[in-house]
């Protein structure tokens, strides 16, 4: 894939910043940043899938008012950690990633998943559901979309190494 004249200098700069060079030269550093990325993904998926399952009517006996706010915060921490470390890992081989269709699909899926988060949090019924009110059909649809999108992000992330 040929990079545009606008993108090529940025990609080159990202691949040569000190953090990228450190990971390129240290298998141990790369291992720990990669493991931290996996931790962020785990926090995100572990908490958001439990919350989505609860919103879809599963996990009976666990009050949503207790489960919801905690899982939203843990998921947000997971997103922040996964994004920071994912970007750092991207800088190790930015030219290869920009040309990888699985990586581009992953970015698109992340954008869709984050847009769904925005829709959820803008919906007053979602906030009421997290406080223990009845879960509306719209909130259930957003929860199902959330679970599917974040799982698709996970699969596309694993797919990157096979393309």
Backbone torsions as a table, in degrees:
resi	resn	phi	psi	omega
1	UNK	NA	127.2	179.4
2	UNK	-84.6	127.5	179.3
3	UNK	-85.7	143.8	178.2
4	UNK	-66.8	160.9	-179.0
5	UNK	-65.9	-19.3	177.5
6	UNK	-82.8	-35.7	-175.4
7	UNK	-84.6	-35.0	-175.1
8	UNK	-54.9	-46.7	179.2
9	UNK	-63.8	-36.2	178.4
10	UNK	-65.5	-45.0	179.3
11	UNK	-61.8	-42.6	178.6
12	UNK	-63.0	-44.5	179.7
13	UNK	-62.8	-42.1	179.6
14	UNK	-62.3	-39.1	-178.8
15	UNK	-74.0	-9.6	-178.3
16	UNK	-117.5	5.7	177.5
17	UNK	-69.8	155.7	-174.5
18	UNK	-55.1	-37.3	179.3
19	UNK	-64.1	-39.4	177.8
20	UNK	-67.9	-44.5	-179.9
21	UNK	-62.6	-36.0	179.0
22	UNK	-63.6	-46.5	179.0
23	UNK	-66.9	-36.3	178.6
24	UNK	-63.3	-31.0	-176.0
25	UNK	-99.5	-4.8	-176.5
26	UNK	-133.5	107.3	176.4
27	UNK	-60.8	-34.9	-179.9
28	UNK	-68.0	-44.7	178.3
29	UNK	-62.0	-44.6	179.3
30	UNK	-59.8	-43.1	178.7
31	UNK	-56.3	-47.0	-176.8
32	UNK	-71.3	-37.7	177.1
33	UNK	-67.6	-41.4	178.1
34	UNK	-62.9	-43.1	178.5
35	UNK	-63.3	-36.9	177.4
36	UNK	-67.7	-35.2	174.9
37	UNK	-62.4	-44.7	178.0
38	UNK	-62.5	-39.1	176.2
39	UNK	-60.5	-45.5	178.0
40	UNK	-60.1	-43.9	177.6
41	UNK	-61.5	-41.9	-179.6
42	UNK	-64.2	-43.8	177.9
43	UNK	-61.8	-44.2	179.7
44	UNK	-62.6	-58.3	-175.6
45	UNK	-66.7	-41.9	-178.7
46	UNK	-60.2	-41.1	-177.8
47	UNK	-82.5	-40.2	-174.9
48	UNK	-73.3	-34.9	178.6
49	UNK	-67.9	-36.8	175.7
50	UNK	-64.0	-44.6	179.4
51	UNK	-64.7	-44.6	179.3
52	UNK	-62.2	-41.5	178.5
53	UNK	-61.4	-42.7	177.7
54	UNK	-62.9	-43.2	179.1
55	UNK	-65.4	-26.5	178.8
56	UNK	-84.9	-0.1	175.0
57	UNK	105.7	4.1	178.4
58	UNK	-89.7	-177.0	177.7
59	UNK	55.1	53.1	178.9
60	UNK	-60.4	145.0	177.0
61	UNK	93.9	-14.4	177.7
62	UNK	-101.0	115.1	-177.7
63	UNK	-64.0	129.0	179.6
64	UNK	-62.0	-32.9	179.6
65	UNK	-63.6	-25.6	177.1
66	UNK	-88.5	-46.8	-175.2
67	UNK	-69.7	-43.1	-172.3
68	UNK	-58.4	-61.4	-176.0
69	UNK	-58.7	-39.6	178.9
70	UNK	-64.0	-47.4	-177.0
71	UNK	-67.8	-33.2	175.9
72	UNK	-62.5	-43.4	180.0
73	UNK	-67.2	-42.9	179.0
74	UNK	-64.4	-41.7	177.8
75	UNK	-61.8	-41.5	179.1
76	UNK	-62.8	-41.0	176.1
77	UNK	-63.7	-41.0	178.2
78	UNK	-62.8	-42.6	177.7
79	UNK	-61.3	-46.9	-178.7
80	UNK	-60.8	-45.1	-179.7
81	UNK	-66.7	-44.2	179.9
82	UNK	-64.9	-40.3	179.9
83	UNK	-66.6	-46.9	-178.2
84	UNK	-61.9	-48.9	-178.8
85	UNK	-73.0	-34.5	177.3
86	UNK	-63.1	-42.8	177.0
87	UNK	-62.8	-41.3	179.8
88	UNK	-62.8	-44.5	177.6
89	UNK	-63.9	-37.0	176.6
90	UNK	-56.4	-38.5	-175.9
91	UNK	-68.7	-12.9	178.9
92	UNK	-69.1	-38.4	179.4
93	UNK	-141.8	61.5	-172.9
94	UNK	-62.8	-37.8	-178.8
95	UNK	-63.1	-41.2	179.7
96	UNK	-67.6	-41.4	-179.5
97	UNK	-66.4	-42.2	-179.5
98	UNK	-61.7	-28.5	179.1
99	UNK	-93.0	3.3	-176.4
100	UNK	-95.4	116.4	-178.1
101	UNK	-60.4	-34.9	179.1
102	UNK	-64.9	-37.9	177.7
103	UNK	-64.5	-43.4	179.9
104	UNK	-65.7	-37.9	175.5
105	UNK	-64.0	-42.4	178.6
106	UNK	-59.1	-44.2	179.1
107	UNK	-62.0	-41.1	177.4
108	UNK	-63.1	-41.6	178.7
109	UNK	-66.7	-38.0	176.2
110	UNK	-61.9	-43.3	178.6
111	UNK	-60.5	-43.9	178.1
112	UNK	-64.4	-42.5	-179.8
113	UNK	-63.4	-41.8	178.8
114	UNK	-69.4	-35.4	175.0
115	UNK	-62.5	-40.2	177.2
116	UNK	-63.4	-39.6	175.9
117	UNK	-59.2	-44.0	178.2
118	UNK	-60.7	-42.8	177.9
119	UNK	-62.9	-44.5	179.7
120	UNK	-58.8	-51.1	-173.7
121	UNK	-72.8	-19.2	175.6
122	UNK	-83.9	-13.8	-178.0
123	UNK	-85.5	114.9	179.9
124	UNK	-58.1	-30.0	179.4
125	UNK	-65.5	-30.2	177.8
126	UNK	-67.1	-47.1	177.9
127	UNK	-59.9	-41.5	178.5
128	UNK	-66.0	-37.7	179.1
129	UNK	-63.3	-40.7	178.7
130	UNK	-66.2	-20.9	177.0
131	UNK	-89.6	-0.9	175.7
132	UNK	109.7	0.0	178.7
133	UNK	-72.7	169.7	177.7
134	UNK	-59.7	138.5	-179.2
135	UNK	-84.8	121.1	-178.1
136	UNK	-76.5	165.6	178.0
137	UNK	-61.8	-39.6	178.9
138	UNK	-62.5	-39.0	178.0
139	UNK	-67.3	-38.6	177.5
140	UNK	-64.0	-41.8	178.4
141	UNK	-62.4	-44.3	178.1
142	UNK	-63.7	-37.3	178.3
143	UNK	-66.2	-42.1	178.0
144	UNK	-64.4	-43.3	177.8
145	UNK	-62.0	-41.0	179.0
146	UNK	-59.4	-51.0	-179.1
147	UNK	-59.4	-46.7	-178.7
148	UNK	-66.0	-43.1	-178.6
149	UNK	-66.1	-45.8	-178.7
150	UNK	-67.7	-34.3	174.6
151	UNK	-67.1	-37.5	176.9
152	UNK	-65.4	-36.8	175.0
153	UNK	-60.7	-44.9	179.0
154	UNK	-59.2	-49.3	-177.9
155	UNK	-63.9	-43.5	-179.8
156	UNK	-66.1	-32.6	175.6
157	UNK	-64.0	-40.5	177.6
158	UNK	-70.3	-31.3	-178.0
159	UNK	-67.3	-26.7	-176.3
160	UNK	-52.2	-43.6	-177.4
161	UNK	-71.1	-11.2	-177.2
162	UNK	-103.7	-2.8	-177.7
163	UNK	-100.7	NA	NA
